[in-house]
Amino acid sequence: MNVPLLDLKAQHEPIRKDLLAAMERVLDQNNFILGREVSELEEQVAAYSGTRYAVGVSSGTDALLAALMALDLKPGDEVITTPLSFFATVGAIVRLGAVPVFVDIDPVTYNLDSSRIEAAVTPRTRAIIPVHLYGQCADMTPILQVAAAHNLAVVEDAAQAIGAEYGDGRRAGSMGTMGCFSFFPSKNLGGLGDGGMIVTNDAPLAERLRVLRVQGGKPKYYHRVLGGNFRLDTIQAAVLNVKLPYLDRWTALRQQHADLYESLFRSLNVESEFGVRLPQAVYKQNGVRHYHIYNQFVIGVPKREALREYLKAKGIGTEIYYPVPLHRQECLQSLGYKEGAYPEAERACRDLVALPIYPELNEDQQHYVAQTVREGLAQ
Ligand SMILES: *Cc1c(COP(=O)(O)O)cnc(C)c1O
């Protein structure tokens, strides 16, 4: 049996006609930059996330960069973030000349350990970037408390977490000063190319972001601030407008798959026999509803490389998010962080592996994956 890590063909096939019609409308309109489809998507995503404003941008990376530019981050300013994330989180900080200050992760959720943040605050700290990794919100209440006490901005990296909730009704992206989404094809809401969005409740910030995304020109060709080309393509917005109405259904399927994996792995005793760590959805209502949206279903395993090889030979796709913690990335070595500085993040980079969890996955495939993981662990 073949079980890829992700199967976008299966997602696109049932909505192929609608996608093509949306793209054809853009072609006929002959208007390819920003435009009506982008405004429509902005309204929809703001409503979906529970924020007042949304600003469509060119990628999740540019969402983070524009958000930090909107805060007027200066060289030497410090930004607290996690060492376990996609590179864009720290790249946005460093590209502005600011200094990333890492705080280790909580080994259960793999998100920022909120109890360690206060100790990392200095007079130069300007912002915190919590990442809602794999689709589960970081522990926002204590993070927001530290931020309020020290007058820091909070930029949520919600690239993997659109629709995730904190357990009190608040959605990923809506809790901090700004929230950043990515519409990279492999995210829960993905375009047919790059795209991103920033959500906020702050009207002046939303306005700044709109100016920053068009090179800081307002009026056009008059530049009081330095921006960039952070525009979202009309055609991507048109595609995303077709897909957004399906997002809750897709999320519910991912959550069902997570539940099934959990019960399969439990009955296969992989935790007690092989020391496997299953994902923990920590925000639940009456133990029933998940708020984790499972962009990834990630397990901790011993001898990860051997297991990946075994699964690959059996036709099962896996991936590592991420093999190198941010503080050990080669281009950041001048910051001086040593191996051992963030042991939990380092361990996660050594032993986590992502299994297939896309919405269209079927039960047979999941049984096969769980059974094969057990076989691979036992070999
Ligand atoms: C995908 C991702 C990004 C960047 O998004 P792009 O749209 O690929 O630029 C940033 N942060 C995290 C955590 C991501 O997963």
Ligand as a Chemical Component Dictionary entry (heavy atoms), coordinates in Angstrom:
data_LIG
# 
_chem_comp.id                   LIG 
_chem_comp.type                 NON-POLYMER 
_chem_comp.pdbx_formal_charge   0 
_chem_comp.three_letter_code    LIG 
# 
loop_
_chem_comp_atom.comp_id 
_chem_comp_atom.atom_id 
_chem_comp_atom.alt_atom_id 
_chem_comp_atom.type_symbol 
_chem_comp_atom.charge 
_chem_comp_atom.model_Cartn_x 
_chem_comp_atom.model_Cartn_y 
_chem_comp_atom.model_Cartn_z 
_chem_comp_atom.pdbx_ordinal 
LIG C1 C1 C 0 5.252 27.463 6.573  1  
LIG C2 C2 C 0 5.725 28.232 7.736  2  
LIG C3 C3 C 0 6.175 29.558 7.625  3  
LIG C4 C4 C 0 6.432 30.253 6.313  4  
LIG O1 O1 O 0 5.419 30.242 5.419  5  
LIG P1 P1 P 0 5.707 30.390 3.842  6  
LIG O2 O2 O 0 4.344 30.683 3.324  7  
LIG O3 O3 O 0 6.262 29.099 3.374  8  
LIG O4 O4 O 0 6.634 31.523 3.643  9  
LIG C5 C5 C 0 6.510 30.234 8.785  10 
LIG N1 N1 N 0 6.438 29.649 9.979  11 
LIG C6 C6 C 0 6.027 28.381 10.127 12 
LIG C7 C7 C 0 5.943 27.793 11.495 13 
LIG C8 C8 C 0 5.676 27.619 9.011  14 
LIG O5 O5 O 0 5.295 26.354 9.163  15 
# 
loop_
_chem_comp_bond.comp_id 
_chem_comp_bond.atom_id_1 
_chem_comp_bond.atom_id_2 
_chem_comp_bond.value_order 
_chem_comp_bond.pdbx_ordinal 
LIG C1 C2 SING 1  
LIG C2 C3 SING 2  
LIG C2 C8 DOUB 3  
LIG C3 C4 SING 4  
LIG C3 C5 DOUB 5  
LIG C4 O1 SING 6  
LIG O1 P1 SING 7  
LIG P1 O2 DOUB 8  
LIG P1 O3 SING 9  
LIG P1 O4 SING 10 
LIG C5 N1 SING 11 
LIG N1 C6 DOUB 12 
LIG C6 C7 SING 13 
LIG C6 C8 SING 14 
LIG C8 O5 SING 15 
# 
